[in-house]
């Protein structure tokens, strides 16, 4: 389960700490410091190891969407330093929010709190999950509040950016043609006769025979979609077995290897995978092609606009840091 509320704060954290990732420092972890140990001071405001660990836990939770445990373990020192930088920028931002008198949007905060709570079957499960993240309900609300205020602050800072011209967007397209190649892809439907890991050889043979029978009926004229709705064990059965378009690397190899060799409209023989026995029908098979500029234009504009906004935000945070006194009491955590 992932919360939109925490994503807002953590996405901001990654942006905030971007300026700190460009400079190399000795590899440090702050190991040995107790939770209450003050490791950094920002204009006299203390940051404890517990504050750092709380940010670290939230960052790790998000990274689990993109990396396995071994990769995350290898990033441990960098994650901790990013968490320290986030904690620093968090204080600087709160000071800026206060000086600019940016008000809280209670309705938006309530909506995001409710959105987060609805992911859990009980208050106990809700609070247990928060505790794993090092948060109480009140602390979560504060995280959301700061996140929404930061969004408003950044919105103000980037409000006067000039719109991108078409020439600039086209220049990016022309210089990055490789990014706009649509890979080979297939649109296929399938019927799956599922196999359980505890099935005996006899049961598996019976299921393969059933798949063979269904395939034979289709070859004799039975409607593929109707057969999928009637017999398939895949959720795609509700759409007549339609899996939509997919690229190489999206499906298990045994399935994919067959699907990409079939011609449009062609049926496979029975294909065995770890899920069971499949009958595959290719509906469309597209070869690699370049995405036209007009089709890519909107995405390019959004990408370049976001880049410009991030540069403004990073520059703003750099200015806040330059005007502040930041003391690393644990030098191993310095960027």
N, C-alpha and C positions, 0 to 999 in steps of 0.2 A: 504494500500500500504506500502511495506517495501523496503528499499534500501539496496542493497548489500554493498554499500560504508559505510553507517552508521553502518551496522552490523559488518564490519571489525573493526572499531574503538571501538564499544561497546563491542565486544567479547574480545578485548584486555583489555578494562577497567575492565571487570569482572576478568580476569586473574591477572591484576595488583593489584587489591584490595584484592585478596584472602589472602595475608599475613596479611592484616589488620582485617580480620574477625575472627581471632582466639583468639584475646584478647578482653576481655569484658571491657566496660567502662560505665560510667553513661549515661543514655538515654538523648541525647540532640538533639536539632533540629536547633539551630541557629535562632529561630524565633525572629523577631523584627529587625534584621539587614537589612539595606537598600541595594539595588542592588550594590551600589558603595562602600559599607563597606569592608575594607580589613579584611579577617578572618584568613588568614594563610600567612606566608612568607616562601619561600623556597630559601635559600641562598640569601636572600634579595629581591627576586622576589615576588611581591604581588599576592595573589589570592583573588578576590573579591567574594561577595555573588552572584553576577551576573554570574561569571564563574562557581560557584558551581551549581547554578540553571539551567544553560545551560546543564551541564552534567547530572543533575538530570532528566531533561525533556527527554533527549535522552534515558536514562536508563528506565524510566517509559514507553516510547513508545515501547521498546523492551519487557518489562515485560508483556505488555498487550497481547502478544501472548501466555502467559503461565498462567496468573492469572487474576481473575476478579477484579473489582474496589475495592471491600471490602478487598480482600487479599492485594492488593497493598497499600491501605490506612493503613492497619495494619503494613506494612513494612516501613512506611514513614521515621521514624528516621534512620533506618538502610540504606535505600536508600540514604538519605542525607549524611551519613557518608561515604558510598562507593563512592559517587560523590566527596566528599572532597579528599578522598584518590586517586581517579583517577586524579583529578586536580593536586595533588602533584606529582604523578608518571609521569604525562604528562610533567611537567616542567623538572623533572629529565631525562626523556627520550629525550626530545628535546636537553638538554645539551649534553647528551651522543652521540646523532646523530651528533651534530655539531662537537664534539671533534673527532669522528671517520670519519668525512667528508663523511657521507652517502648521496649520491646525490639523488635528486628527479627523479622519472621516469615519465617524462611528458606524454608519450604515455599512460601509465597505468592510470594516473590521469585523462587524457582527456576521456578515455574509461569509467571510473567509473562515471565521471560527466555526460557523455552522457547517460549512463545507468539509472542514477537517473532521469534525465530530461525527458526521454521517458515515464515515468510513469504518466505524466501529460498532459492534453489536451491543456494547454496554459502556457505561461510564468507567467501569473498572478496566476494561481493555484499552479504552482511550487514555486513561491516566498512566497505565503501565507502559504504553508505547511512548508517551511523552517522557516518562522517567528514563527510558532507555536512551533517549536523546538528550538527557540532562536538563529537562524542562519541566516546569509546573504549568498548570493551565494559565496562571497569571503571566508567567514568563513567555508563554506562547503568544498570548495576546499582545504583549509588549513587542515581541519580535515582528508580529504582523503590523503593528502600529508604526514601528520604525521603518519597516519595508515600504508601506504605503506613503509615508511622509517622504522617504528618500525618492520614491518614484516621482512624486510631485516636484521635489527639488530638482531632480535631473530633467524633468520635463520643462521646467522654467529655464534651466541653463541651456537647453538645446532648442528652445522655441524659435530662435532667430536664425537657425541654419537655412541657408538658401537652398531651394529645391535643386535637385540634380538636373542638368540638361541632358537631352537625348544623346548629344555627341559624346559626353562623358560615359554614359551607359554603354553606348555602342563601342567605344574604345576599349572598355573592359571586356566586352564580349569578344571583340576581335583578338585581344591579347590572351584570351583564356579559352580558346576553342575546345581544348581537351575537356574542360569542365562541362561542356554542353553537348557531349555525345551521349545519346540514349543507347544503353547497351542492348544486346539481343535479349528479347523477352518472349515469353509464351503465355497465352491465355488458355487454360485447360480446365476441364471438368473431370471429376473422378467419382468412382463408386468404391467405397472401402468396406471390406468385410474384416472387421476387427479381430485381432488375435490377442489373447491374454497370455502373459508370460507363464502362467501355470497350465496352459492348455497342453494336453498330451499330443503325441504324434498323430494319433487317430483323430482327435478333434481337429487338429490343423489340416489334416488331409480332407476331412469333411468340409471344412470352410473353404479350402482351395477348390474343391469340387463345386461348391455353391457359386463361387466367383466364376468358374468356368461355365456353369449353366447360365448365369446372368449374361455373360459375354455372348454366349451362343444365341440367347433370345434377342439381344440387341442386334446382332448380325442378321437375324431373321426379320428384323423390322420393328422390334419393341423400342419405344421412345426412351432415349438415354436418361433424360431428366426425370421421367416418371419412375424408372428403375432406381435411380439414385434416391428419390424421395422415399421409395418403398423399402430399399434394402441397405443403403449406405449407413455406416456407423460414424460418419464424419458430420460435424455441424453444418458443413456446406450442403448437406442433403436438402435443407430448407430452400436452397437456391438451385435445386436441380443438380447439385454437385459442382457448381461453378466456383472455382478458386480465384478467378480474376487473373490479372497479369502478374507474372513474377519473373525475376531475373535469375541467372545462375548464382548458386550459393544460398538460395532462399528455401529450398526443399532438401530432404534427405537425398543423398547421392543416387540411390537405386531408383527413386522416383524421377529425379531431375534428369538423369542420363537418358532415360527412355523418353520423357516429355520433349526434350530438345532435339531428339532424332526423328520425331513424328512430323508428318506434314499436316497442314491445316485440314481438319475434317477426319483425320485418320485415327483409328482405334488402336490401342496397345493390346498385347496379350495380357494375361494376368501377371502383375508385377508384385513381387514380395518385398516388403520393408519391415522394419521393426514394429510397425503399427498393424500390419496385417497384409491382406491381398487387395490390390488396387486394379481397377480397370480405368485407363486414362483415355480421354478424348481431347485432342488438341483443337481448340476453336479458332485460334489465330496464332501465327508465328511471325514475329517482327524481327528483321535483321537490324544490326546497329545502324543508327542514323543520327545526324546532327539535329539538335533542337533549334528550330528557327529563332531568329532574334526576337521577333514579335512575341513568341511564346515565352522566351526567357526574360524578356525585358522587365516585367514586374518584379520577379525574384531578384534580379540584379540590382534594381533600384532599391529594394528593401535591404539587401545585403550591404550595399555601399552606404546607404543612409545610416544603418546601424553601426557601421565602422566609424563614420564621422561622429556619431553621438558618443561612441565609446571613447574616442579621442578627446572630445570635450570633457567628458566625465573624468577621465584619467588626468587631464590637465588641471581640472578643478581640484581634484583630490591632492595632486602634487602641490598646488598652491596652499591648500590647508596645512599640509605637512610642513611646508617651508616656513610657515608663519607660527609653527608650534614647537614646543620643547618636548622631544620624545626621548625618554631614558630607558635603555634596555638594561635592566638590573641583572638579567641572565644573558650574558653576551652570546651564548650559543644560539639564541633565538633571533639575533639581529639579522636583518636581510642583507 
